[in-house]
Amino acid sequence: MRRNSLDGFLAIPYDIPRGCAAGYMPEMNVLCAIGDYSVQSDQPLMKHVKVTITCAA
C-alpha cells in the first residue's frame, strides 16, 4: 500500500457526508498517484483516495 502525506494545512469541519473529505486542486494532487487520471478530463482521480486526518505534533 502506497502512502502519501500532506502537511501544513488546516482541517475545517463542513456539513458533508460522514466519511467524506474535500480539498482543493492542485494542492491535494500529491495524494493521488501520477498515473491515476481521467483520460476524458486529464484530471487526477480523487474520488477513491482514503485519507486520515491527524493533529500536528
PDBQT receptor file of N, H, CA, C and O in Angstrom, charges set to zero:
ATOM      1  N   MET A   1       0.832  -1.176   0.000  1.00  0.00    +0.000 N 
ATOM      2  CA  MET A   1       0.000   0.000   0.000  1.00  0.00    +0.000 C 
ATOM      3  C   MET A   1       0.881   1.245   0.000  1.00  0.00    +0.000 C 
ATOM      4  O   MET A   1       1.762   1.389   0.847  1.00  0.00    +0.000 OA
ATOM      5  N   ARG A   2       0.647   2.112  -0.921  1.00  0.00    +0.000 N 
ATOM      6  H   ARG A   2      -0.069   1.994  -1.609  1.00  0.00    +0.000 HD
ATOM      7  CA  ARG A   2       1.416   3.352  -1.005  1.00  0.00    +0.000 C 
ATOM      8  C   ARG A   2       0.790   4.400  -0.098  1.00  0.00    +0.000 C 
ATOM      9  O   ARG A   2      -0.434   4.518  -0.030  1.00  0.00    +0.000 OA
ATOM     10  N   ARG A   3       1.627   5.162   0.600  1.00  0.00    +0.000 N 
ATOM     11  H   ARG A   3       2.621   5.067   0.545  1.00  0.00    +0.000 HD
ATOM     12  CA  ARG A   3       1.129   6.225   1.481  1.00  0.00    +0.000 C 
ATOM     13  C   ARG A   3       1.773   7.543   1.101  1.00  0.00    +0.000 C 
ATOM     14  O   ARG A   3       2.994   7.635   0.968  1.00  0.00    +0.000 OA
ATOM     15  N   ASN A   4       0.959   8.544   0.931  1.00  0.00    +0.000 N 
ATOM     16  H   ASN A   4      -0.032   8.469   1.039  1.00  0.00    +0.000 HD
ATOM     17  CA  ASN A   4       1.428   9.900   0.676  1.00  0.00    +0.000 C 
ATOM     18  C   ASN A   4       0.972  10.764   1.834  1.00  0.00    +0.000 C 
ATOM     19  O   ASN A   4       0.004  10.434   2.519  1.00  0.00    +0.000 OA
ATOM     20  N   SER A   5       1.658  11.856   2.051  1.00  0.00    +0.000 N 
ATOM     21  H   SER A   5       2.444  12.124   1.494  1.00  0.00    +0.000 HD
ATOM     22  CA  SER A   5       1.240  12.750   3.131  1.00  0.00    +0.000 C 
ATOM     23  C   SER A   5       1.244  14.190   2.648  1.00  0.00    +0.000 C 
ATOM     24  O   SER A   5       1.891  14.543   1.662  1.00  0.00    +0.000 OA
ATOM     25  N   LEU A   6       0.514  14.991   3.364  1.00  0.00    +0.000 N 
ATOM     26  H   LEU A   6      -0.012  14.705   4.165  1.00  0.00    +0.000 HD
ATOM     27  CA  LEU A   6       0.362  16.402   3.039  1.00  0.00    +0.000 C 
ATOM     28  C   LEU A   6       0.357  17.154   4.358  1.00  0.00    +0.000 C 
ATOM     29  O   LEU A   6      -0.471  16.874   5.225  1.00  0.00    +0.000 OA
ATOM     30  N   ASP A   7       1.260  18.095   4.521  1.00  0.00    +0.000 N 
ATOM     31  H   ASP A   7       1.933  18.323   3.817  1.00  0.00    +0.000 HD
ATOM     32  CA  ASP A   7       1.385  18.843   5.771  1.00  0.00    +0.000 C 
ATOM     33  C   ASP A   7       1.152  20.326   5.531  1.00  0.00    +0.000 C 
ATOM     34  O   ASP A   7       1.224  20.811   4.402  1.00  0.00    +0.000 OA
ATOM     35  N   GLY A   8       0.871  21.036   6.620  1.00  0.00    +0.000 N 
ATOM     36  H   GLY A   8       0.813  20.643   7.537  1.00  0.00    +0.000 HD
ATOM     37  CA  GLY A   8       0.782  22.488   6.553  1.00  0.00    +0.000 C 
ATOM     38  C   GLY A   8      -0.586  23.035   6.209  1.00  0.00    +0.000 C 
ATOM     39  O   GLY A   8      -0.704  24.211   5.863  1.00  0.00    +0.000 OA
ATOM     40  N   PHE A   9      -1.626  22.220   6.294  1.00  0.00    +0.000 N 
ATOM     41  H   PHE A   9      -1.530  21.265   6.576  1.00  0.00    +0.000 HD
ATOM     42  CA  PHE A   9      -2.978  22.682   6.005  1.00  0.00    +0.000 C 
ATOM     43  C   PHE A   9      -3.849  22.542   7.242  1.00  0.00    +0.000 C 
ATOM     44  O   PHE A   9      -3.577  21.712   8.109  1.00  0.00    +0.000 OA
ATOM     45  N   LEU A  10      -4.874  23.338   7.322  1.00  0.00    +0.000 N 
ATOM     46  H   LEU A  10      -5.095  24.013   6.617  1.00  0.00    +0.000 HD
ATOM     47  CA  LEU A  10      -5.807  23.331   8.437  1.00  0.00    +0.000 C 
ATOM     48  C   LEU A  10      -7.057  22.569   8.029  1.00  0.00    +0.000 C 
ATOM     49  O   LEU A  10      -7.665  22.874   7.003  1.00  0.00    +0.000 OA
ATOM     50  N   ALA A  11      -7.447  21.571   8.832  1.00  0.00    +0.000 N 
ATOM     51  H   ALA A  11      -6.954  21.322   9.665  1.00  0.00    +0.000 HD
ATOM     52  CA  ALA A  11      -8.681  20.817   8.572  1.00  0.00    +0.000 C 
ATOM     53  C   ALA A  11      -9.839  21.562   9.233  1.00  0.00    +0.000 C 
ATOM     54  O   ALA A  11      -9.794  21.863  10.426  1.00  0.00    +0.000 OA
ATOM     55  N   ILE A  12     -10.860  21.852   8.458  1.00  0.00    +0.000 N 
ATOM     56  H   ILE A  12     -10.896  21.608   7.489  1.00  0.00    +0.000 HD
ATOM     57  CA  ILE A  12     -12.025  22.593   8.945  1.00  0.00    +0.000 C 
ATOM     58  C   ILE A  12     -13.267  21.733   8.727  1.00  0.00    +0.000 C 
ATOM     59  O   ILE A  12     -13.482  21.243   7.619  1.00  0.00    +0.000 OA
ATOM     60  N   PRO A  13     -14.088  21.540   9.761  1.00  0.00    +0.000 N 
ATOM     61  CA  PRO A  13     -15.300  20.728   9.582  1.00  0.00    +0.000 C 
ATOM     62  C   PRO A  13     -16.343  21.437   8.715  1.00  0.00    +0.000 C 
ATOM     63  O   PRO A  13     -16.571  22.639   8.851  1.00  0.00    +0.000 OA
ATOM     64  N   TYR A  14     -16.960  20.678   7.837  1.00  0.00    +0.000 N 
ATOM     65  H   TYR A  14     -16.775  19.701   7.728  1.00  0.00    +0.000 HD
ATOM     66  CA  TYR A  14     -18.040  21.179   6.984  1.00  0.00    +0.000 C 
ATOM     67  C   TYR A  14     -19.197  20.205   7.046  1.00  0.00    +0.000 C 
ATOM     68  O   TYR A  14     -19.025  19.058   7.461  1.00  0.00    +0.000 OA
ATOM     69  N   ASP A  15     -20.360  20.645   6.641  1.00  0.00    +0.000 N 
ATOM     70  H   ASP A  15     -20.499  21.576   6.304  1.00  0.00    +0.000 HD
ATOM     71  CA  ASP A  15     -21.542  19.794   6.637  1.00  0.00    +0.000 C 
ATOM     72  C   ASP A  15     -21.561  18.963   5.344  1.00  0.00    +0.000 C 
ATOM     73  O   ASP A  15     -22.319  19.246   4.416  1.00  0.00    +0.000 OA
ATOM     74  N   ILE A  16     -20.709  17.936   5.311  1.00  0.00    +0.000 N 
ATOM     75  H   ILE A  16     -20.093  17.706   6.064  1.00  0.00    +0.000 HD
ATOM     76  CA  ILE A  16     -20.670  16.989   4.192  1.00  0.00    +0.000 C 
ATOM     77  C   ILE A  16     -20.874  15.592   4.769  1.00  0.00    +0.000 C 
ATOM     78  O   ILE A  16     -20.709  15.413   5.976  1.00  0.00    +0.000 OA
ATOM     79  N   PRO A  17     -21.224  14.604   3.963  1.00  0.00    +0.000 N 
ATOM     80  CA  PRO A  17     -21.493  13.262   4.484  1.00  0.00    +0.000 C 
ATOM     81  C   PRO A  17     -20.307  12.689   5.275  1.00  0.00    +0.000 C 
ATOM     82  O   PRO A  17     -19.146  12.908   4.930  1.00  0.00    +0.000 OA
ATOM     83  N   ARG A  18     -20.632  11.958   6.332  1.00  0.00    +0.000 N 
ATOM     84  H   ARG A  18     -21.576  11.780   6.611  1.00  0.00    +0.000 HD
ATOM     85  CA  ARG A  18     -19.625  11.300   7.159  1.00  0.00    +0.000 C 
ATOM     86  C   ARG A  18     -18.770  10.391   6.280  1.00  0.00    +0.000 C 
ATOM     87  O   ARG A  18     -19.288   9.684   5.415  1.00  0.00    +0.000 OA
ATOM     88  N   GLY A  19     -17.473  10.414   6.506  1.00  0.00    +0.000 N 
ATOM     89  H   GLY A  19     -17.052  10.988   7.208  1.00  0.00    +0.000 HD
ATOM     90  CA  GLY A  19     -16.563   9.592   5.727  1.00  0.00    +0.000 C 
ATOM     91  C   GLY A  19     -16.044  10.275   4.473  1.00  0.00    +0.000 C 
ATOM     92  O   GLY A  19     -15.253   9.693   3.732  1.00  0.00    +0.000 OA
ATOM     93  N   CYS A  20     -16.479  11.496   4.230  1.00  0.00    +0.000 N 
ATOM     94  H   CYS A  20     -17.122  11.970   4.832  1.00  0.00    +0.000 HD
ATOM     95  CA  CYS A  20     -16.041  12.242   3.051  1.00  0.00    +0.000 C 
ATOM     96  C   CYS A  20     -15.063  13.339   3.460  1.00  0.00    +0.000 C 
ATOM     97  O   CYS A  20     -15.064  13.805   4.599  1.00  0.00    +0.000 OA
ATOM     98  N   ALA A  21     -14.249  13.728   2.526  1.00  0.00    +0.000 N 
ATOM     99  H   ALA A  21     -14.247  13.349   1.601  1.00  0.00    +0.000 HD
ATOM    100  CA  ALA A  21     -13.324  14.846   2.718  1.00  0.00    +0.000 C 
ATOM    101  C   ALA A  21     -13.307  15.655   1.436  1.00  0.00    +0.000 C 
ATOM    102  O   ALA A  21     -13.619  15.138   0.363  1.00  0.00    +0.000 OA
ATOM    103  N   ALA A  22     -12.945  16.916   1.546  1.00  0.00    +0.000 N 
ATOM    104  H   ALA A  22     -12.691  17.336   2.417  1.00  0.00    +0.000 HD
ATOM    105  CA  ALA A  22     -12.875  17.784   0.371  1.00  0.00    +0.000 C 
ATOM    106  C   ALA A  22     -11.594  18.596   0.444  1.00  0.00    +0.000 C 
ATOM    107  O   ALA A  22     -11.096  18.894   1.529  1.00  0.00    +0.000 OA
ATOM    108  N   GLY A  23     -11.068  18.948  -0.713  1.00  0.00    +0.000 N 
ATOM    109  H   GLY A  23     -11.472  18.706  -1.595  1.00  0.00    +0.000 HD
ATOM    110  CA  GLY A  23      -9.857  19.749  -0.769  1.00  0.00    +0.000 C 
ATOM    111  C   GLY A  23      -9.731  20.392  -2.126  1.00  0.00    +0.000 C 
ATOM    112  O   GLY A  23     -10.505  20.105  -3.038  1.00  0.00    +0.000 OA
ATOM    113  N   TYR A  24      -8.774  21.244  -2.252  1.00  0.00    +0.000 N 
ATOM    114  H   TYR A  24      -8.145  21.477  -1.511  1.00  0.00    +0.000 HD
ATOM    115  CA  TYR A  24      -8.560  21.979  -3.493  1.00  0.00    +0.000 C 
ATOM    116  C   TYR A  24      -7.439  21.359  -4.325  1.00  0.00    +0.000 C 
ATOM    117  O   TYR A  24      -6.484  20.790  -3.796  1.00  0.00    +0.000 OA
ATOM    118  N   MET A  25      -7.585  21.488  -5.634  1.00  0.00    +0.000 N 
ATOM    119  H   MET A  25      -8.361  21.950  -6.063  1.00  0.00    +0.000 HD
ATOM    120  CA  MET A  25      -6.515  21.120  -6.554  1.00  0.00    +0.000 C 
ATOM    121  C   MET A  25      -5.835  22.418  -6.953  1.00  0.00    +0.000 C 
ATOM    122  O   MET A  25      -6.533  23.426  -7.061  1.00  0.00    +0.000 OA
ATOM    123  N   PRO A  26      -4.598  22.470  -7.168  1.00  0.00    +0.000 N 
ATOM    124  CA  PRO A  26      -3.659  21.353  -7.246  1.00  0.00    +0.000 C 
ATOM    125  C   PRO A  26      -3.044  20.966  -5.903  1.00  0.00    +0.000 C 
ATOM    126  O   PRO A  26      -2.223  20.049  -5.861  1.00  0.00    +0.000 OA
ATOM    127  N   GLU A  27      -3.402  21.620  -4.821  1.00  0.00    +0.000 N 
ATOM    128  H   GLU A  27      -4.068  22.365  -4.855  1.00  0.00    +0.000 HD
ATOM    129  CA  GLU A  27      -2.772  21.334  -3.534  1.00  0.00    +0.000 C 
ATOM    130  C   GLU A  27      -2.897  19.872  -3.119  1.00  0.00    +0.000 C 
ATOM    131  O   GLU A  27      -1.964  19.313  -2.542  1.00  0.00    +0.000 OA
ATOM    132  N   MET A  28      -4.027  19.253  -3.401  1.00  0.00    +0.000 N 
ATOM    133  H   MET A  28      -4.785  19.707  -3.870  1.00  0.00    +0.000 HD
ATOM    134  CA  MET A  28      -4.271  17.872  -2.973  1.00  0.00    +0.000 C 
ATOM    135  C   MET A  28      -3.764  16.825  -3.968  1.00  0.00    +0.000 C 
ATOM    136  O   MET A  28      -3.861  15.627  -3.700  1.00  0.00    +0.000 OA
ATOM    137  N   ASN A  29      -3.232  17.254  -5.096  1.00  0.00    +0.000 N 
ATOM    138  H   ASN A  29      -3.153  18.227  -5.314  1.00  0.00    +0.000 HD
ATOM    139  CA  ASN A  29      -2.760  16.306  -6.107  1.00  0.00    +0.000 C 
ATOM    140  C   ASN A  29      -1.710  15.342  -5.569  1.00  0.00    +0.000 C 
ATOM    141  O   ASN A  29      -1.596  14.222  -6.066  1.00  0.00    +0.000 OA
ATOM    142  N   VAL A  30      -0.945  15.752  -4.570  1.00  0.00    +0.000 N 
ATOM    143  H   VAL A  30      -1.037  16.663  -4.167  1.00  0.00    +0.000 HD
ATOM    144  CA  VAL A  30       0.096  14.901  -4.014  1.00  0.00    +0.000 C 
ATOM    145  C   VAL A  30      -0.501  13.618  -3.406  1.00  0.00    +0.000 C 
ATOM    146  O   VAL A  30       0.215  12.632  -3.232  1.00  0.00    +0.000 OA
ATOM    147  N   LEU A  31      -1.778  13.623  -3.088  1.00  0.00    +0.000 N 
ATOM    148  H   LEU A  31      -2.360  14.424  -3.230  1.00  0.00    +0.000 HD
ATOM    149  CA  LEU A  31      -2.424  12.448  -2.502  1.00  0.00    +0.000 C 
ATOM    150  C   LEU A  31      -2.804  11.398  -3.539  1.00  0.00    +0.000 C 
ATOM    151  O   LEU A  31      -3.162  10.274  -3.184  1.00  0.00    +0.000 OA
ATOM    152  N   CYS A  32      -2.730  11.752  -4.794  1.00  0.00    +0.000 N 
ATOM    153  H   CYS A  32      -2.440  12.664  -5.082  1.00  0.00    +0.000 HD
ATOM    154  CA  CYS A  32      -3.135  10.863  -5.877  1.00  0.00    +0.000 C 
ATOM    155  C   CYS A  32      -1.910  10.486  -6.706  1.00  0.00    +0.000 C 
ATOM    156  O   CYS A  32      -1.061  11.330  -6.991  1.00  0.00    +0.000 OA
ATOM    157  N   ALA A  33      -1.828   9.222  -7.087  1.00  0.00    +0.000 N 
ATOM    158  H   ALA A  33      -2.518   8.537  -6.856  1.00  0.00    +0.000 HD
ATOM    159  CA  ALA A  33      -0.698   8.766  -7.897  1.00  0.00    +0.000 C 
ATOM    160  C   ALA A  33      -0.694   9.478  -9.249  1.00  0.00    +0.000 C 
ATOM    161  O   ALA A  33      -1.754   9.789  -9.793  1.00  0.00    +0.000 OA
ATOM    162  N   ILE A  34       0.484   9.734  -9.785  1.00  0.00    +0.000 N 
ATOM    163  H   ILE A  34       1.345   9.481  -9.343  1.00  0.00    +0.000 HD
ATOM    164  CA  ILE A  34       0.605  10.479 -11.037  1.00  0.00    +0.000 C 
ATOM    165  C   ILE A  34      -0.074   9.764 -12.208  1.00  0.00    +0.000 C 
ATOM    166  O   ILE A  34      -0.525  10.415 -13.151  1.00  0.00    +0.000 OA
ATOM    167  N   GLY A  35      -0.150   8.457 -12.154  1.00  0.00    +0.000 N 
ATOM    168  H   GLY A  35       0.216   7.929 -11.388  1.00  0.00    +0.000 HD
ATOM    169  CA  GLY A  35      -0.780   7.705 -13.232  1.00  0.00    +0.000 C 
ATOM    170  C   GLY A  35      -2.284   7.570 -13.100  1.00  0.00    +0.000 C 
ATOM    171  O   GLY A  35      -2.937   7.068 -14.015  1.00  0.00    +0.000 OA
ATOM    172  N   ASP A  36      -2.854   8.012 -11.972  1.00  0.00    +0.000 N 
ATOM    173  H   ASP A  36      -2.324   8.420 -11.230  1.00  0.00    +0.000 HD
ATOM    174  CA  ASP A  36      -4.293   7.908 -11.742  1.00  0.00    +0.000 C 
ATOM    175  C   ASP A  36      -4.988   9.184 -12.202  1.00  0.00    +0.000 C 
ATOM    176  O   ASP A  36      -5.185  10.112 -11.416  1.00  0.00    +0.000 OA
ATOM    177  N   TYR A  37      -5.353   9.223 -13.463  1.00  0.00    +0.000 N 
ATOM    178  H   TYR A  37      -5.193   8.470 -14.101  1.00  0.00    +0.000 HD
ATOM    179  CA  TYR A  37      -6.021  10.401 -14.002  1.00  0.00    +0.000 C 
ATOM    180  C   TYR A  37      -7.086   9.979 -14.998  1.00  0.00    +0.000 C 
ATOM    181  O   TYR A  37      -7.039   8.876 -15.543  1.00  0.00    +0.000 OA
ATOM    182  N   SER A  38      -8.032  10.852 -15.230  1.00  0.00    +0.000 N 
ATOM    183  H   SER A  38      -8.070  11.748 -14.788  1.00  0.00    +0.000 HD
ATOM    184  CA  SER A  38      -9.095  10.606 -16.184  1.00  0.00    +0.000 C 
ATOM    185  C   SER A  38      -8.603  10.924 -17.591  1.00  0.00    +0.000 C 
ATOM    186  O   SER A  38      -8.084  12.012 -17.841  1.00  0.00    +0.000 OA
ATOM    187  N   VAL A  39      -8.767   9.979 -18.505  1.00  0.00    +0.000 N 
ATOM    188  H   VAL A  39      -9.189   9.095 -18.302  1.00  0.00    +0.000 HD
ATOM    189  CA  VAL A  39      -8.368  10.237 -19.891  1.00  0.00    +0.000 C 
ATOM    190  C   VAL A  39      -9.341  11.202 -20.564  1.00  0.00    +0.000 C 
ATOM    191  O   VAL A  39      -8.999  11.831 -21.565  1.00  0.00    +0.000 OA
ATOM    192  N   GLN A  40     -10.554  11.321 -20.019  1.00  0.00    +0.000 N 
ATOM    193  H   GLN A  40     -10.832  10.810 -19.205  1.00  0.00    +0.000 HD
ATOM    194  CA  GLN A  40     -11.548  12.225 -20.596  1.00  0.00    +0.000 C 
ATOM    195  C   GLN A  40     -11.272  13.675 -20.222  1.00  0.00    +0.000 C 
ATOM    196  O   GLN A  40     -11.365  14.564 -21.069  1.00  0.00    +0.000 OA
ATOM    197  N   SER A  41     -10.927  13.922 -18.941  1.00  0.00    +0.000 N 
ATOM    198  H   SER A  41     -10.852  13.200 -18.253  1.00  0.00    +0.000 HD
ATOM    199  CA  SER A  41     -10.748  15.303 -18.497  1.00  0.00    +0.000 C 
ATOM    200  C   SER A  41      -9.294  15.660 -18.218  1.00  0.00    +0.000 C 
ATOM    201  O   SER A  41      -8.979  16.826 -17.979  1.00  0.00    +0.000 OA
ATOM    202  N   ASP A  42      -8.398  14.661 -18.246  1.00  0.00    +0.000 N 
ATOM    203  H   ASP A  42      -8.654  13.714 -18.440  1.00  0.00    +0.000 HD
ATOM    204  CA  ASP A  42      -6.983  14.860 -17.940  1.00  0.00    +0.000 C 
ATOM    205  C   ASP A  42      -6.782  15.458 -16.547  1.00  0.00    +0.000 C 
ATOM    206  O   ASP A  42      -5.881  16.267 -16.326  1.00  0.00    +0.000 OA
ATOM    207  N   GLN A  43      -7.651  15.038 -15.605  1.00  0.00    +0.000 N 
ATOM    208  H   GLN A  43      -8.383  14.381 -15.785  1.00  0.00    +0.000 HD
ATOM    209  CA  GLN A  43      -7.577  15.485 -14.221  1.00  0.00    +0.000 C 
ATOM    210  C   GLN A  43      -7.308  14.278 -13.316  1.00  0.00    +0.000 C 
ATOM    211  O   GLN A  43      -7.675  13.156 -13.667  1.00  0.00    +0.000 OA
ATOM    212  N   PRO A  44      -6.673  14.492 -12.155  1.00  0.00    +0.000 N 
ATOM    213  CA  PRO A  44      -6.412  13.387 -11.232  1.00  0.00    +0.000 C 
ATOM    214  C   PRO A  44      -7.713  12.749 -10.734  1.00  0.00    +0.000 C 
ATOM    215  O   PRO A  44      -8.727  13.426 -10.565  1.00  0.00    +0.000 OA
ATOM    216  N   LEU A  45      -7.662  11.438 -10.503  1.00  0.00    +0.000 N 
ATOM    217  H   LEU A  45      -6.838  10.888 -10.640  1.00  0.00    +0.000 HD
ATOM    218  CA  LEU A  45      -8.807  10.720  -9.936  1.00  0.00    +0.000 C 
ATOM    219  C   LEU A  45      -8.716  10.813  -8.419  1.00  0.00    +0.000 C 
ATOM    220  O   LEU A  45      -7.830  10.207  -7.817  1.00  0.00    +0.000 OA
ATOM    221  N   MET A  46      -9.597  11.546  -7.806  1.00  0.00    +0.000 N 
ATOM    222  H   MET A  46     -10.317  12.039  -8.295  1.00  0.00    +0.000 HD
ATOM    223  CA  MET A  46      -9.522  11.784  -6.369  1.00  0.00    +0.000 C 
ATOM    224  C   MET A  46     -10.685  11.178  -5.597  1.00  0.00    +0.000 C 
ATOM    225  O   MET A  46     -10.691  11.248  -4.368  1.00  0.00    +0.000 OA
ATOM    226  N   LYS A  47     -11.657  10.595  -6.258  1.00  0.00    +0.000 N 
ATOM    227  H   LYS A  47     -11.652  10.538  -7.256  1.00  0.00    +0.000 HD
ATOM    228  CA  LYS A  47     -12.875  10.165  -5.574  1.00  0.00    +0.000 C 
ATOM    229  C   LYS A  47     -12.693   8.951  -4.672  1.00  0.00    +0.000 C 
ATOM    230  O   LYS A  47     -13.526   8.714  -3.797  1.00  0.00    +0.000 OA
ATOM    231  N   HIS A  48     -11.637   8.180  -4.859  1.00  0.00    +0.000 N 
ATOM    232  H   HIS A  48     -10.960   8.372  -5.570  1.00  0.00    +0.000 HD
ATOM    233  CA  HIS A  48     -11.477   6.970  -4.058  1.00  0.00    +0.000 C 
ATOM    234  C   HIS A  48     -10.176   6.973  -3.261  1.00  0.00    +0.000 C 
ATOM    235  O   HIS A  48      -9.633   5.912  -2.954  1.00  0.00    +0.000 OA
ATOM    236  N   VAL A  49      -9.681   8.148  -2.928  1.00  0.00    +0.000 N 
ATOM    237  H   VAL A  49     -10.123   9.010  -3.177  1.00  0.00    +0.000 HD
ATOM    238  CA  VAL A  49      -8.472   8.262  -2.112  1.00  0.00    +0.000 C 
ATOM    239  C   VAL A  49      -8.877   8.205  -0.654  1.00  0.00    +0.000 C 
ATOM    240  O   VAL A  49      -9.703   9.001  -0.208  1.00  0.00    +0.000 OA
ATOM    241  N   LYS A  50      -8.302   7.267   0.099  1.00  0.00    +0.000 N 
ATOM    242  H   LYS A  50      -7.631   6.621  -0.264  1.00  0.00    +0.000 HD
ATOM    243  CA  LYS A  50      -8.588   7.170   1.536  1.00  0.00    +0.000 C 
ATOM    244  C   LYS A  50      -7.666   8.137   2.267  1.00  0.00    +0.000 C 
ATOM    245  O   LYS A  50      -6.458   8.145   2.029  1.00  0.00    +0.000 OA
ATOM    246  N   VAL A  51      -8.227   8.950   3.152  1.00  0.00    +0.000 N 
ATOM    247  H   VAL A  51      -9.209   8.944   3.345  1.00  0.00    +0.000 HD
ATOM    248  CA  VAL A  51      -7.435   9.929   3.895  1.00  0.00    +0.000 C 
ATOM    249  C   VAL A  51      -7.602   9.712   5.396  1.00  0.00    +0.000 C 
ATOM    250  O   VAL A  51      -8.645   9.260   5.868  1.00  0.00    +0.000 OA
ATOM    251  N   THR A  52      -6.555  10.044   6.122  1.00  0.00    +0.000 N 
ATOM    252  H   THR A  52      -5.707  10.411   5.739  1.00  0.00    +0.000 HD
ATOM    253  CA  THR A  52      -6.578  10.063   7.577  1.00  0.00    +0.000 C 
ATOM    254  C   THR A  52      -6.092  11.436   7.991  1.00  0.00    +0.000 C 
ATOM    255  O   THR A  52      -5.011  11.868   7.592  1.00  0.00    +0.000 OA
ATOM    256  N   ILE A  53      -6.887  12.117   8.788  1.00  0.00    +0.000 N 
ATOM    257  H   ILE A  53      -7.766  11.766   9.112  1.00  0.00    +0.000 HD
ATOM    258  CA  ILE A  53      -6.530  13.461   9.263  1.00  0.00    +0.000 C 
ATOM    259  C   ILE A  53      -6.062  13.339  10.704  1.00  0.00    +0.000 C 
ATOM    260  O   ILE A  53      -6.786  12.829  11.559  1.00  0.00    +0.000 OA
ATOM    261  N   THR A  54      -4.851  13.808  10.969  1.00  0.00    +0.000 N 
ATOM    262  H   THR A  54      -4.263  14.223  10.275  1.00  0.00    +0.000 HD
ATOM    263  CA  THR A  54      -4.291  13.743  12.309  1.00  0.00    +0.000 C 
ATOM    264  C   THR A  54      -3.843  15.128  12.768  1.00  0.00    +0.000 C 
ATOM    265  O   THR A  54      -3.582  16.015  11.955  1.00  0.00    +0.000 OA
ATOM    266  N   CYS A  55      -3.762  15.291  14.068  1.00  0.00    +0.000 N 
ATOM    267  H   CYS A  55      -3.974  14.570  14.728  1.00  0.00    +0.000 HD
ATOM    268  CA  CYS A  55      -3.287  16.553  14.637  1.00  0.00    +0.000 C 
ATOM    269  C   CYS A  55      -1.771  16.653  14.488  1.00  0.00    +0.000 C 
ATOM    270  O   CYS A  55      -1.057  15.658  14.612  1.00  0.00    +0.000 OA
ATOM    271  N   ALA A  56      -1.302  17.836  14.227  1.00  0.00    +0.000 N 
ATOM    272  H   ALA A  56      -1.882  18.645  14.126  1.00  0.00    +0.000 HD
ATOM    273  CA  ALA A  56       0.149  18.066  14.138  1.00  0.00    +0.000 C 
ATOM    274  C   ALA A  56       0.756  17.947  15.535  1.00  0.00    +0.000 C 
ATOM    275  O   ALA A  56       0.095  18.211  16.540  1.00  0.00    +0.000 OA
ATOM    276  N   ALA A  57       2.002  17.552  15.577  1.00  0.00    +0.000 N 
ATOM    277  H   ALA A  57       2.539  17.337  14.761  1.00  0.00    +0.000 HD
ATOM    278  CA  ALA A  57       2.673  17.381  16.865  1.00  0.00    +0.000 C 
ATOM    279  C   ALA A  57       2.946  18.716  17.519  1.00  0.00    +0.000 C 
ATOM    280  O   ALA A  57       3.506  18.764  18.614  1.00  0.00    +0.000 OA
TER     281      ALA A  57
